[in-house]
Amino acid sequence: MGRLTYYLFHNHILNEFNQEYLFLQGHSMGRPSNIVTKLIKKNNPRVMVGGKAIILSKGNYARGI
């Protein structure tokens, strides 16, 4: 959702800094989640992303395979 927030900012749809934006996803899959983003640093825009998570599985990532 961070990329979406920046895309919406870049295209002048979102323009408020230090305001939380709430995105809902996964509801149709039965795995609802709320993701919060916030635009910060007006002179050098950045996006903060947060929310709650539940670990469904664990594993290792192997590089070079």
C-alpha positions, 0 to 999 in steps of 0.5 A: 500500500506504500506504493499505492499511497505514493502513486496517489500522491504523485497524481494529486489524488492524496495531498495531505501530509501527516494524515493517516490513510486507511486501506482495506484488503483481503475481505473477499478472501476471508482474510481482512486487514486494515493497512494504514499509510501516512505521507511525511516530509513535505519537502522530500515525500516519504510514505510510512506503512503500518497495521497489525499482522498475524504470521500464517507461516514461516520459512527461509529465503534462499538466494542463488538457487 
